[in-house]
């Protein structure tokens, strides 16, 4: 069991197999439609994205000042770059699958133009787009400097770290109303 649970790829494959078993075996093959699968993927990628956002803001950022200097490279050279990889791609895939969900459901234009009764989901979509923009065009470029993945002097690294942190905190702020919009848009 240790070998199995020690291998993330095997665990993910088993989770996917279990989901497929439930989809086709319990829920019924006739219920497994492209829109249903895309909605499931949208939820999965969204959980990964927001989970990592909260990890950065609730754990990593507040803990870094307490980590001894000789241990910080373990985070900045290994953990943070790996987490940022999944973070930015989860953001992109959440937005892409969200657009597909709205397209399949036939409300993309109405939501995007904030028409009733799609105004709430539309606001959630705009908040998610702002957040994804922050991930790709503010947080990621600044984190590359702050983590030494691209050339920058110490002053530029410090400024980049602050800029990335502020954009990440903005995303944390926006995630709260965004989640409300997403879960409440269907009358929930």
N, C-alpha and C positions, 0 to 999 in steps of 0.2 A: 504493500500500500504506500509506503514511503516513496518508492520509486515513481509510482503513478502520480501522487499528489505533489511530488517534487518537480514534475514536468508540466509547466503551464500549458504547453500546446496540447498535451494529452487531456488535461482537464477541460480545456476549451472544446476540444473535439468531442469529449464525452458529454459536455453540456449541450452542444449542438445536437448530438445524437438523441439525447433525452428530450430536447425540445421537439425534434422531428417526430419522435415516437409519440409524444403527446399530441402534436398537431395532427398526425395522420391516424394514430391508433385510438386516441381518446376523443379528440375534438371532431374528427371525421375529415376524410380527404376532400369532401365537397365544401368544407369550410376553409380550406387552405387556398386562399386566393392571393394573387400578387399584391393587392392592397393590404391584406392582412399581414403578409410577410414583411412588407415595407414598413407598416406601422410598428411591428415587433422590432425590426432593425432600428427604426428611429428611436424607439424607447431604449434599446440596448446601448446604442451609441450615445444617446443623451445622458444615460446613467454614468457611462464611462467619462464623458466630458465633464459633467458637473461634479462627479465624484473626485476627479483629479483637481478641478478648480478648488473644491473644498479642502482637499489634502494640502494643496499649496498654501491656502489662506488660513486654515485652522491649525496646521501642523508645521509645515516646513518653514514658512516665513517667520512665525513667532518663535520657533525653536532655534533658528540659525544663530542668533546672537549668543546663545548659551553653549554652543558647540565649541570646544577648544580648536584653536587655529589649525593645529596639525591634523585634525579629523575632517575639517571642512572640505578638502579636496575629494574625499569619498562621496560627498553629496554633489559638489559642483562638477565633478568630472564623470560621475557614473550615474547616480540616482536621478538628479535633475534632468540631464539630457534625455534619459530613457523616458521619464515621466512626461517631459515636454513633447516627445515624439507622439506618444499615445494621446496626449492632451490636444495637440493641434489637429491630428487626423480624426479624432473623435468629434471635434468641433465641425470639421468640414463634412464628415459623413452624417452628422446629426442634421446639419442644414440641408444637405442634398436629399436625405430621406424625408425630411420634413416637407420640402418642396414637392417631392413625389407623393407623399400622403395627401397634401392639399390638392394636387393635380388629379390623383385617382378619385378623390372624394368630390371633385368638381367645384371647389370653392376657392381655388388659388387667387383668381382675379378679384373676387369679392373681398377676400381677407386682405389681400395686398393693398386694396383701395379703401379698406376699413369700412365696408358697407355692413349694415345690419343684415342678418344676425351674426355676421362673421367678424365684427369689430374686435371682440376680445381675443380671438385666435390671431387676428391680424396684428394687434398690439404685441402679442407674444412672439409672433414671427419677426417683427421689427426689432424687438429687444434681442432676440437670438441672433439676428443679422449683425447688430451692433457688437454683440459679444464676440461673434466669430471674426468680425473685422479686427477687433482688439487683439484677439489671439494671434492672427496671422500677420498683422501689419504694425502692431505696437509691442505686444508681449514677446513674440518670438524674435524679432530683430534685436530688441533690447536684451533679451536673455542670452542671445548668441554673444553679444559684447560682454555682458556681465559675467558669463561663465567662461570667457576666454576662448570661445569657439571661433571667433574672428578677432583680428588684431585690434586692440584698443589700449590706450594708456590707462593708468589707475583712475584718473579723474573721469574719463569717459566711461569706464566700467562702473564706477559708483553712480554716475548720473543715469546710466542705462538700467542699473538695478532698481533705482528709485522709480524710473519711468515704468518699468515692467511691473513693479509692485503696485503702483497706483492704478494702472490699467487692469491688473488682476483684481484689485479691490473693487474697482468700478464694476467689473464683471460679477463679482460676488454680490454686490448691491443689486445689479440688474437681474441676477438669477432669481431672486426672491419673487419679484412681481412677474417675471417671465414664467416661472413654474406655476404661479397662480393662474395666469392666463391659459397655459397649456392644459392644466387639469380641469379647469372650470369652463372651458369653451364649449364643451358638449353638454352643458346643463348639469355638470357634476357639482 
